Amino acid sequence: MRSADAPDGLQWTGLQGIGAAIGSLLLLPLASFDLAHTASASEAARFIVWAMVMGLAGSWFATWCWVVASRRLPLALAAQLIVAETVFGLAYGFMSDSRFPSLAEAIGVTVQFVGVCSAIAVFSKPRAPSSLSQKSVAQV
């Protein structure tokens, strides 16, 4: 992605989305549900539209945000953003199960969240110039 002829982030995200859509369509016949027999035509259409919207918002837009963040943030800080995927996945799972997290689950989410906040705090602190860079500047 850093080479001179690499596509920009938005193009790369679009290519990933197209690839994921093709892969999903190829795997659709292997799905374990029969939408035509379990839902009315309007329910099936609403499901398909909702799946497409979520695919665009949840996959394409999220990947685009990741590309932007990975270009603007230091690598060690950008890597912390993957925790958001885990935390939101757990939140959606708890909502789907209509339950609150157990004590162990809540502690795990809290530890992940505190870890990311700590990393952000470390990167947010102003850094004093190191003695090595001061020597290099003084020699010039």
Secondary structure, DSSP 8 states (H G I E B T S, - for coil): --STT---HHHHHHHHHHHHHHHHHHHGGG-S--HHHHS-HHHHHHHHHHHHHHIIIIIIIHHHHHHHHHHHS-HHHHGGGHHHHHHHHHHHHHHHHT----HHHHHHHHHHHHHHHHHHHHHHS-----HHHHHHHHH-
